[in-house]
Amino acid sequence: MRYGGRLFRPVKTSGASQIGDDTIFKYEQIEDMVTATYSGGNIRFGQIIGRVDEDGVLDMRYQHMDRSGALMTGHCKTTPEILPGGKLRLHESWRWTCGGCGEGQSILEEI
């Protein structure tokens, strides 16, 4: 599974998510290391670093600053789904690691 050079946008979120449909994620990949930057909507700027396994599943850590200036951190497990035409849909289970802010699910789709 290759993530490098792909752009994603959320299509569904639950829980205490700060991302919205105007948040864009840009993924890069070097071997099994996957990184991303994201911004838009409530997010001023965010970064992700993770490892992809042989099935394409990502184990990631993320951090961002929101529009109010709050610094947020968390971890996420992401399972890919290949859509007709070859684009990816990412199924995420995430949990905040800052201040007991909660957990949730998100779905991102390649744009």
VEXLONU-500174 format. One record per atom (N, C-alpha, C, O): x negated, y, z negated; residue in three letters. Coordinates in steps of 0.1 Angstrom, whole numbers, plus 5000, padded with zeros to 4 digits. Layout:
residues N
XYZALA/...
//
This chain:
residues 111
499149885000MET/500050005000MET/499150125000MET/498250144992MET/499450215009ARG/498650345010ARG/499550465007ARG/500650475013ARG/499150544998TYR/499850664993TYR/499250794999TYR/499950894999TYR/498050785003GLY/497350905007GLY/497950985018GLY/498450925028GLY/498051115017GLY/498651205027GLY/500151205028GLY/500751265037GLY/500851145018ARG/502351135018ARG/502951245009ARG/502351274999ARG/504051305013LEU/504751395006LEU/506051335001LEU/506751265009LEU/506451364989PHE/507751314983PHE/508551424976PHE/508051524972PHE/509851394976ARG/510751484969ARG/511751404961ARG/512151294965ARG/512151444949PRO/513051374941PRO/514451374947PRO/514951474952PRO/515151254946VAL/516551254951VAL/517451214939VAL/518651224941VAL/516851164928LYS/517651134916LYS/516751134904LYS/515651084905LYS/517251194893THR/516551194881THR/517551174869THR/518751204870THR/517051124858SER/517851104846SER/517051134834SER/515851154835SER/517651154823GLY/516951174811GLY/516451324810GLY/517151414816GLY/515351344803ALA/514851484801ALA/513851524812ALA/512851584809ALA/514151494824SER/513351534835SER/513251684838SER/514251754836SER/512051734841GLN/511951874845GLN/511851894860GLN/511852004865GLN/511751784868ILE/511651804882ILE/513051814888ILE/514051764882ILE/513151864900GLY/514351874908GLY/514151854922GLY/513051834927GLY/515151874930ASP/515051844945ASP/514151944952ASP/513851924964ASP/513752054945ASP/512852154951ASP/511452134946ASP/510552214949ASP/511152024939THR/509751984935THR/509151894946THR/509751794949THR/507951934951ILE/507351854961ILE/506051794955ILE/505251854948ILE/505851664958PHE/504651584953PHE/503851554966PHE/504351504976PHE/502451584965LYS/501551554975LYS/500551444970LYS/499751474961LYS/500551324976TYR/499751214971TYR/498451204979TYR/498451224991TYR/497451164973GLU/496151124979GLU/495650994973GLU/496150954962GLU/494750924980GLN/494350794975GLN/492950764979GLN/492550794991GLN/492150714970ILE/490750664972ILE/490750524966ILE/490750514953ILE/490650424974GLU/490650284970GLU/491850264961GLU/493050284965GLU/491750224948ASP/492850194939ASP/493250314931ASP/494250304923ASP/492550434933MET/492950554925MET/493850634934MET/493550674945MET/494950674928VAL/495950764934VAL/496050884926VAL/496250884914VAL/496051004933THR/496251134926THR/497351204934THR/497651174945THR/497951304927ALA/498951384933ALA/498951524926ALA/498551534914ALA/499351624934THR/499751754928THR/501251774931THR/501751724941THR/501851854922TYR/503251884924TYR/503652014919TYR/503052064909TYR/504652084925SER/505152214921SER/506452234927SER/506852164937SER/507152334923GLY/508452374928GLY/509452364918GLY/509452284909GLY/510552454919GLY/511552454909GLY/511052494896GLY/510452594894GLY/511352414886ASN/510952444872ASN/509452414869ASN/508952444858ASN/508752354879ILE/507352324877ILE/506352424884ILE/506452444896ILE/505552494876ARG/504552584881ARG/503452504889ARG/503152534900ARG/502952404882PHE/501852324888PHE/501752194879PHE/501752194867PHE/501552084886GLY/501351954880GLY/500351864887GLY/500051884899GLY/499751774879GLN/498751674884GLN/499151534879GLN/499651514868GLN/498751444888ILE/498951304885ILE/497651224888ILE/497051254898ILE/497351134879ILE/496251034883ILE/496750894879ILE/497450874869ILE/496450794887GLY/496950664885GLY/496150564892GLY/495250584900GLY/496550434890ARG/495950324896ARG/497050244903ARG/498150224897ARG/496750204915VAL/497750114923VAL/497249974922VAL/496049944924VAL/498149884920ASP/497849734920ASP/498049674934ASP/498449744943ASP/497749544935GLU/497849484948GLU/499249474954GLU/499449454966GLU/500349494945ASP/501749504950ASP/502149644953ASP/503349664957ASP/501349744951GLY/501649884954GLY/502249954942GLY/502650064943GLY/502349884930VAL/502949944918VAL/501850034912VAL/500750004911VAL/502350154908LEU/501450264902LEU/501650264887LEU/502750264882LEU/500550274880ASP/500450304866ASP/499850444865ASP/498650464868ASP/500650554861MET/500150684863MET/500350764850MET/501150734841MET/499450874849ARG/499550974838ARG/499851104845ARG/499251134856ARG/500651194839TYR/500951314845TYR/500851434835TYR/501051414823TYR/500551554840GLN/500551674832GLN/501051784841GLN/500751794853GLN/501751884835HIS/502151994842HIS/502452114833HIS/502552104821HIS/502552234839MET/502952354832MET/504252394838MET/504452404851MET/505352414830ASP/506652454836ASP/506752604836ASP/505752674832ASP/507852654842ARG/507952794844ARG/507952874831ARG/507652994831ARG/508252814820SER/508252884807SER/506852894801SER/506652954791SER/505952824807GLY/504552814802GLY/504252694793GLY/503152684788GLY/505252604791ALA/505052484783ALA/504152384790ALA/504352364802ALA/503252324783LEU/502352224788LEU/503052084785LEU/503352064773LEU/503252004795MET/503851874793MET/502951764798MET/502251774807MET/503051644791THR/502251524795THR/503151404794THR/504151394787THR/502851304802GLY/503551174801GLY/502951064809GLY/501851084815GLY/503550944809HIS/503150834817HIS/504350784825HIS/505450794821HIS/503950704836CYS/505050664845CYS/504550534852CYS/503450514855CYS/505550444853LYS/505350324862LYS/506250344874LYS/507450364873LYS/505650324886THR/506350354898THR/506250224907THR/505150174909THR/507450184912THR/507550074921THR/507950124935THR/509050184935THR/507250094945PRO/507650144959PRO/508650044965PRO/508749924963PRO/509450114974GLU/510350044983GLU/510050094997GLU/510050214999GLU/509850005007ILE/509650045020ILE/511050065027ILE/511749965028ILE/511350185032LEU/512650205039LEU/512550175053LEU/511450165059LEU/513650155060PRO/513650135075PRO/512950255081PRO/513150375077PRO/512050225090GLY/511250335096GLY/509850355089GLY/509050425094GLY/509650285078GLY/508350285072GLY/508150385061GLY/507050385054GLY/509050475059LYS/508950575048LYS/509050505034LYS/509650395034LYS/508550565024LEU/508650505010LEU/509650575001LEU/509950695002LEU/510250494993ARG/511150534982ARG/510450484969ARG/510050364968ARG/510250574960LEU/509550544947LEU/510550534936LEU/511250634933LEU/510550424929HIS/511450404917HIS/510550424905HIS/509650344902HIS/510850524897GLU/509950564885GLU/510650544872GLU/511850574871GLU/509950484863SER/510350484848SER/509250564841SER/508050524842SER/509650664834TRP/508650754828TRP/509050784813TRP/510150764809TRP/508050834806ARG/508150874792ARG/507250984789ARG/506050984793ARG/507751094783TRP/506951204779TRP/506051154767TRP/506451074759TRP/504851204767THR/503951174756THR/503651304747THR/502851294738THR/504451404749CYS/504251524742CYS/505551554734CYS/506651564739CYS/505451564721GLY/506551604712GLY/507851524712GLY/508851574709GLY/507751394716GLY/508951314715GLY/510051364725GLY/511251364721GLY/509651404737CYS/510651474746CYS/511551374753CYS/512451414760CYS/511351244752GLY/512251144758GLY/511651064770GLY/510451074772GLY/512551004777GLU/512250914788GLU/513350924798GLU/514350974795GLU/513050864810GLY/514050854820GLY/513650784832GLY/512650714832GLY/514450794843GLN/514250724856GLN/514250834866GLN/515050934865GLN/513450824877SER/513550914888SER/513350824901SER/512750724901SER/513950874912ILE/513750824925ILE/513150934934ILE/513851034935ILE/512050914940LEU/511451004950LEU/511450944963LEU/511350814965LEU/511751024974GLU/511650974987GLU/510651054996GLU/510551174994GLU/510050985004GLU/509051045013GLU/509751135023GLU/510751115028GLU/509051255025ILE/509651355034ILE/508751375046ILE/509051455055ILE/
//
